[in-house]
Amino acid sequence: MARIPERRRTTDRRGEAALDAHGLLIGEIACPAYCCTLDGAVRYANSAARRLWGAWPDPDQVGRWGGFTALYRADGSALDEPASPAALAARTGLAQPPSELLAESADGSQRCVVIHARPVLDADGASTGVLCSLTDISEQRRLEDQVKFVHESRAGFLHVLAHELRNPLAPVMAAATLLQRQSGGPGIDRMAGVIARQTRKLARFVDDLLEGSRIEQAFDTPVSKRASSVDEVLAHACDVVGCVLSERGQTLSVEICRKEQAQGAILWCDPERLAQALGGALLNASQFSDDGAAISLAVEVDGVFLELLVSDHGIGVEQAELSQLFQPFRKFAMHPGRAASGAGLGLAVARSVSRAHGGTVSADSPGRGQGMRLKFVLPVVREATFA
């Protein structure tokens, strides 16, 4: 701490002891801090404050209230010295709320700072000066602006991409519709149905891109609920994973508990979104399991709840990682025999869709190399058949 040299001292010495004590204190702290008299002459300042100011203020200059050459509000308007936090603390005798201001140093550089100002009281409780501390948040604001720019740029890119994706979807949908209308073998009819359903899903996902950057807000997935069935949800989900499982030689076994009750249940849900969430969980199980592995899906209707349990015997995860599985863009250890794929959004979307239906999805794994289980509990059953 350095005491500002005295050239002329005409101020009243009353309360000097209190200011001296605070002057010694601020010399021992790392953050920029200073003390000024009730008439605004800067009496003490530490080296951190001097670095921010760029120079020592004149100790004989009253009404200075600090070492910056100028202060500006967030809207760019200049802040006069009598309206500065230090001046207000001296005039009112009250601590001022933190003030975020743009400050100009002696060399002309500008910084974003937060100024804290509170009165210094003597032994009798009378105000004898002002103690101020400064927090330089310039780097924080710079990073926030940079993040905002990246988000806006990414959102703009996704909007353009969404418009471009709309063009090829229309003829694909038209071709699928024509295939469905023509008489063909069972295989052709089935493939035409798959193409039509998946193209409709793609069109819906493109709409999501047009609404905003869903890749950054996977927790905010919109749903459009209607009456549906368990069979419809399962059929859509199998469309999502069928080709992938076939390429890897993996098998999916579906066990429907209390089959008559489950298959007769009427669901109030968005079947495409539920299929997207369930399909993502099944793809996740496939990605982290060996070629030829078995994956299981257990389905049960319990009162108003639809419960779905996806189980695999893949690489699993550590207990410490379970809480982070559903965060967007998070990726953990990869299957040793398989290249990395996807953006790390599958489980984040699964959680988003579950929440949009008022439900939950949870993960459990005994540990690395011991597989994983994902359980959906969704209160979407509107009516079910009871034996």
C-alpha positions, 0 to 999 in steps of 0.5 A, spaced: 500 500 500 502 506 498 499 513 501 498 518 496 503 524 497 501 530 501 503 537 498 497 541 501 493 539 507 487 543 508 482 538 510 479 537 517 483 532 521 477 530 525 476 522 523 483 521 521 484 515 525 478 512 522 481 513 515 488 511 517 485 505 519 482 503 513 488 505 509 492 500 512 487 495 511 486 496 504 494 496 503 493 488 505 488 486 500 489 484 493 483 487 490 483 494 488 481 499 493 481 506 496 479 511 501 476 518 500 474 524 504 467 527 505 469 532 500 471 527 495 479 527 495 482 521 494 486 519 501 489 512 500 489 507 495 493 500 494 497 498 488 491 494 485 487 500 484 493 504 481 494 499 476 486 500 474 487 507 474 493 508 470 496 514 475 495 517 482 490 522 483 491 529 486 490 528 493 488 536 493 483 535 488 476 535 492 470 532 488 474 527 485 471 521 488 476 516 485 482 515 480 478 514 473 478 519 468 471 518 466 465 513 468 459 511 463 453 508 464 451 502 461 447 506 456 453 510 454 451 516 458 457 520 462 456 519 469 458 526 473 462 526 479 456 528 484 452 522 482 458 517 483 457 511 488 462 514 492 459 521 492 452 518 494 455 514 500 458 520 502 452 525 501 447 519 504 451 516 509 449 509 506 452 504 503 451 504 496 449 498 492 454 495 487 454 499 481 456 496 474 460 502 470 464 503 464 470 506 466 476 510 462 483 510 465 488 515 464 491 511 458 484 512 455 483 504 455 476 502 458 474 497 463 467 494 465 468 495 473 463 494 479 464 499 484 462 498 491 462 504 496 460 505 503 461 510 508 467 510 513 465 511 521 469 514 526 468 511 534 462 516 535 458 513 528 459 519 524 461 519 517 468 521 516 470 518 509 468 513 504 471 506 502 471 503 495 473 497 492 473 495 485 472 489 481 474 489 474 469 484 470 471 486 463 474 479 461 467 476 464 463 481 459 468 480 453 467 472 454 459 473 455 459 477 449 463 472 445 458 466 447 452 470 445 456 471 438 457 464 437 450 462 439 447 467 435 451 465 429 450 458 430 442 459 431 443 463 424 446 457 421 441 452 423 435 457 420 439 457 414 440 449 414 433 448 416 430 452 410 435 448 405 433 441 408 426 443 406 427 443 399 429 435 398 424 433 403 418 435 399 420 430 393 422 424 398 415 425 401 411 425 394 415 419 392 413 415 398 406 417 397 406 414 390 409 408 392 404 407 397 398 408 392 401 403 387 400 395 388 407 392 390 409 386 394 409 386 402 416 388 402 415 394 398 409 396 402 413 396 408 419 400 406 414 405 403 411 406 409 418 407 413 420 412 408 413 416 409 414 416 417 421 417 417 420 423 412 414 426 416 419 426 422 425 429 419 420 435 416 418 436 424 425 436 426 426 441 421 420 445 424 424 445 430 430 448 427 426 454 424 423 455 431 430 456 434 436 453 436 434 446 439 441 443 439 442 448 444 436 447 448 434 440 448 431 441 454 425 445 451 422 440 446 415 441 444 410 436 444 403 435 440 399 430 444 393 426 441 390 419 443 395 413 441 397 406 443 403 402 445 404 399 438 404 405 435 410 408 439 413 401 439 413 401 431 415 408 430 421 407 435 423 400 431 423 404 425 429 408 428 433 403 430 431 397 425 437 398 420 442 400 425 441 393 429 441 389 422 448 392 420 451 390 427 447 384 427 444 386 434 437 383 436 432 387 440 427 383 444 421 386 446 417 384 452 410 386 454 408 385 461 401 384 462 400 384 454 393 385 453 392 390 458 398 394 455 396 393 448 389 395 449 391 402 453 390 408 450 395 413 451 395 421 451 402 423 448 406 425 442 407 418 439 413 421 434 416 424 440 416 418 445 419 414 439 424 419 438 426 419 445 425 411 446 429 410 439 435 415 442 435 410 448 435 404 443 441 407 439 445 409 445 444 401 447 446 399 440 452 404 440 455 401 446 454 394 445 458 389 441 456 387 434 451 381 435 449 383 442 442 382 445 438 389 447 432 388 451 426 393 451 421 391 457 414 395 456 409 395 462 402 399 463 401 400 471 395 405 472 396 411 469 404 410 467 407 407 461 414 404 463 419 403 458 426 399 460 432 399 455 437 394 457 444 392 454 450 388 456 455 394 453 461 398 456 456 401 461 458 407 465 461 409 472 457 411 478 460 418 478 458 419 471 450 417 471 448 424 473 451 427 467 449 422 462 443 427 460 447 433 459 447 436 452 453 434 448 456 430 453 460 424 451 463 418 455 468 412 454 467 410 447 466 402 445 473 400 443 471 397 436 466 402 434 468 410 431 464 415 435 458 418 432 452 423 434 453 429 437 451 427 444 444 429 444 440 423 444 439 422 452 438 429 453 433 429 448 430 423 451 430 427 458 427 433 454 421 429 451 420 425 458 419 432 462 414 434 456 410 429 458 410 430 465 415 424 466 422 422 468 428 418 465 433 415 469 439 411 468 443 405 472 449 401 471 453 397 475 459 400 473 464 399 467 463 393 462 457 391 466 452 394 461 446 400 462 439 400 463 435 406 462 428 407 465 422 411 462 416 413 467 411 416 463 404 418 466 400 418 459 395 412 460 388 415 459 385 408 459 387 401 460 384 394 459 384 391 466 383 383 467 
